[in-house]
Amino acid sequence: MDVCRALADVASFGAFFAVSTDPAEGVDPTWRPLRGLYTDPQPLRDRIAHVGRVLGAGERVAASITFQGLAARVLSAPFATVAVHGVLPDLTAAALHWRPSATGPWPLWCADPGSRDPDELAALLIDDHLAPLVDAVRAQVSISERVLWGSVASSVASGKRLVGTPRATAVAEQLLATGPLAGTGELRPPAGPDRDWTFRRRSCCLYYRVPGGGLCGDCVLAARP
């Protein structure tokens, strides 16, 4: 399937999976290269502060929740296009653009994305996006690398659940066994809406420290008496 059609199709899974490829978006001056988010500290600092104000949370909690949202944002569409269509859009940090938004996940746009070998999904996500994002967040806030990579793993497991196909299960298992994602959690017998397995992470994203928050379904603390 054509890359743009594949991206348009997986956008039906939700806002985190949506990446625009509309050429008309190119006239909007508010689009910014995503790689700048990993190198320029100010936009990330502003986002963490905004999340902290909205949630009434401290800096570490806000940084963790901010990271979790951004990680899910950049990995969801490539994961789904590989899992559903066997197509990997070449959504590098240089090609992908983001636009500020006060609510919801930040919009993403890529003009005329090419494709690459689907087997390169882990390299695209980890090397081009997630490792730089981990470093960028930790350069601003003292937060465990283990917590951040655990949040990435949680997003992978959520993507597997939402897509809900055997190929999605296989793609998720491969990602969760790769590099810094290896050992971030365990695969348990399926429960609830999960098929094949349920994921239980070995770290906590700190959401329970948000006023009115609680434990996520895959939280390590949920297993404790």
HELIX and SHEET records of a PDB file:
HELIX    1   1 VAL A    3  VAL A   10  1                                   8    
HELIX    2   2 ALA A   11  PHE A   13  5                                   3    
HELIX    3   3 ALA A   15  PHE A   17  5                                   3    
HELIX    4   4 PRO A   23  VAL A   27  5                                   5    
HELIX    5   5 ARG A   35  THR A   39  1                                   5    
HELIX    6   6 PRO A   41  LEU A   55  1                                  15    
HELIX    7   7 GLU A   59  HIS A   85  1                                  27    
HELIX    8   8 PRO A  118  GLU A  120  5                                   3    
HELIX    9   9 LEU A  121  ALA A  122  1                                   2    
HELIX   10  10 ALA A  123  LEU A  130  3                                   8    
HELIX   11  11 ALA A  131  ARG A  138  1                                   8    
HELIX   12  12 GLU A  145  VAL A  163  1                                  19    
HELIX   13  13 PRO A  166  LEU A  176  1                                  11    
HELIX   14  14 GLY A  179  LEU A  181  5                                   3    
HELIX   15  15 TYR A  207  ARG A  209  5                                   3    
HELIX   16  16 VAL A  220  ALA A  223  5                                   4    
SHEET    1   A 3 ARG A  32  PRO A  33  0                                        
SHEET    2   A 3 HIS A  97  TRP A  98 -1                                        
SHEET    3   A 3 LEU A 108  TRP A 109 -1                                        
SHEET    1   B 2 LEU A  88  PRO A  89  0                                        
SHEET    2   B 2 SER A 115  ARG A 116 -1                                        
SHEET    1   C 2 GLY A 185  ARG A 188  0                                        
SHEET    2   C 2 THR A 198  ARG A 201 -1                                        
END                                                                             
